[in-house]
Amino acid sequence: MSADQQAHVLLVDDDERIRTLLQKFLVRNGYLTTAARDADHARRLLAGLDFDLIILDVMMPGDDGITLCREIRETRETPILLLTAKGETGDRITGLEAGADDYMAKPFEPKELLLRIGAVLRRMPQGAVASAPKVLHLGGVRYDMERGELWQGQALVRLTATESSLMRIFSGTPHEAVSRTELVERLSRDGVQSQERAVDVQITRLRRKIETDPKQPRYLQTVRGAGYMLAPD
């Protein structure tokens, strides 16, 4: 696998359908991908994680992509690829002036997006891509996203196949609830057969390995009516 395919991508788009489709497409093509639904969600993720590339939708409620792009550029050199329904020259110039590295107008072919991502990442200095630590901190526990390893201090915490799959799913969308139905579906794609009731049992077991007080979870939270959510520091 090439260096750019090891990259961690932050995808910011308020359209849930497009966000989900693009995230699955990028993951399928080897990218570690985290999704955000708006600028505020993206800011929370950027506060705790480093990314190799940001794909940013321009037209969003609240702060738009141009505003967020300018804000990111004040402190980071992370490559930014803007997506928008507008294709006029003036809008492209505005995006590039805000600090974006590239610009794509919707609708676009997913394969073209992959080519653009590869081109942007190849322009980065050698060694810049995938150099940032991809570790989530959960109090005294840390999760290495690339290795799929959970650590308590210097001790490696043993995870079952199901627990490993759950951590990989949750770490891809921190601070975002994942429904029981989606967990069952994604576990089955990992070759783990499960049912919603069994997922609850696995969550309880996983909490014992993460939480100081599993009965009052701080990091692997239950979101009423929505499922479960990983909330790293």
Secondary structure, 3 states (H helix, E strand, C coil): CCHHHHCEEEEECCCHHHHHHHHHHHHHCCCEEEEECCHHHHHHHHHHCCCCEEEEECCCCCCCHHHHHHHHHCCCCCCEEEEECCCCHHHHHHHHHCCCCEEEECCCCHHHHHHHHHHHHHCCCCCCCCCCCCEEEECCEEEECCCCEEEECCEEECCCHHHHHHHHHHHHCCCCCECHHHHHHHHHHCCCCCCHHHHHHHHHHHHHHHCCCCCCCCCEEEECCCEEEECCC
